[in-house]
């Protein structure tokens, strides 16, 4: 399951996953930034808590990717908290 947390003026939508578990028992959350384009999507996915970039497709600029990583780092506790709670309500 994924939960939306942001919509940006350029059409990018930010979502985060529920809690996942690796084979070693480690919990993770994936944060995805995605923007529609003519033939698909620009996509950037970061996994917490490692901050590993697990998918990078399309035409996001280096500056945009740097901003997304900063958002993920600043919000890591938020993403884990609300992944455990099953999302959040956006009014």
C-alpha positions, 0 to 999 in steps of 0.5 A: 500500500502507498500513501500520498504526502505531497503534490508539487506544481510540476505534477510530481506526486510524493508517496510512501509505502507501508512498512516492508520487511527484508529477509533478514527482518529489517524494516524499510519504507520506500518513498517515491516521487513520480511525475507524468510525462508524454510517454510514461513517468519520471520516477525517483525511489529512495529506501529508508533507513538506508537512503539507497536510491532503488529506482531512477528513471526519466528526466528528473534533474540532478537538482530535483533528485538532490531536493528529493533526497533532502526531503526523505532525510528530513522526513524519515521519522515522519515516513516511518511513523505514518507507514506504521499508522497506515497513512495520514489524512490530507485535508 
